[in-house]
C-alpha cells in the first residue's frame, strides 16, 4: 500500500494547490494499485469534477456508493453534483436526499435539494 499511498498523497497535494489535471496522474496510478480504496476514488472524482469531466467523476463516486461505501454521505452528494452537471437533475436529487438523510446537519446537502425542487 505504501506505493499507492505515496501516489495518493501526491495527488492530494496537487489538488490542494489547484492543480486538478496534474493530480489525476498520481491518483490514477494509486487507483490502479488499490482500486478498492474509497479515499483514492474520492480524490480522483474531485479532480475529474474540477476538470468538468462529469462522466468520469460520476463513475468514481458511483463506484464508492454502489460498491465500496454505500453510506458515504459526501460520495452521494458528489455523485449528485456530477449527475446534475450532466442534466440529470431528478437522479441527482435522489442522491442529495440520501446525503442529507445521512447527515441532516449539512446545509450544503439540504440546499441542493431545495434548489432542484424549485426548478
C-alpha positions in Angstrom: 0.0 0.0 0.0 2.9 2.4 0.6 3.5 3.0 -3.1 -0.3 3.6 -3.7 -0.3 5.8 -0.6 2.6 7.9 -1.9 0.7 8.5 -5.2 -2.4 9.3 -3.3 -0.6 11.9 -1.1 1.0 13.5 -4.2 -2.4 13.7 -5.8 -3.9 15.3 -2.7 -1.1 17.8 -2.6 -1.7 18.8 -6.2 -5.4 19.1 -5.6 -4.8 21.4 -2.7 -2.6 23.6 -5.0 -5.5 23.8 -7.5 -3.7 21.5 -10.0 -6.5 19.2 -10.8 -5.2 18.0 -14.1 -1.8 17.2 -12.6 -3.5 15.5 -9.7 -5.1 12.9 -11.9 -1.8 11.3 -12.9 -0.7 10.1 -9.4 -4.3 9.5 -8.4 -4.9 7.2 -11.4 -1.7 5.3 -10.5 -2.9 4.9 -6.9 -6.3 3.7 -8.2 -4.6 1.1 -10.3 -2.7 -0.2 -7.3 -5.6 0.0 -4.9 -8.9 0.1 -6.8 -10.9 -0.7 -3.7 -9.9 2.3 -1.7 -12.7 4.8 -1.5 -10.4 7.7 -0.5 -8.4 7.4 -3.6 -11.5 7.2 -5.8 -13.0 10.2 -4.0 -9.9 12.3 -4.6 -9.9 11.2 -8.3 -13.6 12.0 -8.6 -12.9 15.5 -7.2 -10.1 16.1 -9.7 -12.3 15.0 -12.6 -15.2 17.2 -11.3 -12.9 20.2 -11.2 -11.9 19.5 -14.8 -15.5 19.3 -15.9 -15.1 15.6 -16.7 -18.5 14.8 -15.4 -18.9 11.2 -16.6 -15.6 10.2 -15.1 -16.4 12.0 -11.8 -19.8 10.2 -11.9 -18.1 6.8 -12.3 -15.7 7.3 -9.4 -18.4 8.5 -7.0 -20.9 5.8 -8.2 -18.3 3.1 -7.5 -18.0 4.4 -4.0 -21.7 4.5 -3.2 -22.6 1.2 -5.1 -19.6 -0.9 -4.2 -17.3 0.4 -1.6 -19.1 2.6 1.0 -22.8 2.9 0.4 -23.2 5.1 3.5 -20.7 7.7 2.4 -22.7 10.9 2.6 -20.2 13.0 0.7 -19.9 10.5 -2.1 -23.7 10.6 -2.6 -23.6 14.4 -2.6 -20.7 14.5 -5.1 -22.4 11.9 -7.3 -25.4 14.1 -7.3 -23.3 17.1 -8.4 -21.8 15.2 -11.3 -25.2 14.0 -12.4 -26.7 17.5 -12.1 -23.9 18.8 -14.4 -25.0 16.2 -17.0 -28.6 17.4 -16.9 -29.9 14.5 -14.8 -31.5 16.6 -12.0 -34.0 14.0 -10.8 -31.4 11.3 -10.4 -29.1 13.9 -8.7 -31.8 14.9 -6.3 -32.2 11.3 -5.1 -28.5 11.3 -4.1 -28.8 14.8 -2.4 -31.7 13.4 -0.4 -29.7 10.4 0.6 -26.7 12.5 1.6 -28.9 14.8 3.6 -30.6 12.0 5.4 -27.2 10.6 6.4 -26.0 14.0 7.6 -29.1 16.1 8.4 -26.9 18.9 9.8 -25.4 19.7 6.4 -26.9 22.9 5.0 -24.9 22.2 1.8 -26.7 18.9 1.2 -30.2 20.2 2.0 -29.7 23.4 -0.1 -29.2 21.3 -3.2 -32.5 19.5 -2.6 -34.4 22.8 -2.4 -32.7 24.1 -5.5 -33.8 21.2 -7.6 -37.3 21.0 -6.2 -37.8 24.7 -7.0 -36.9 24.2 -10.7 
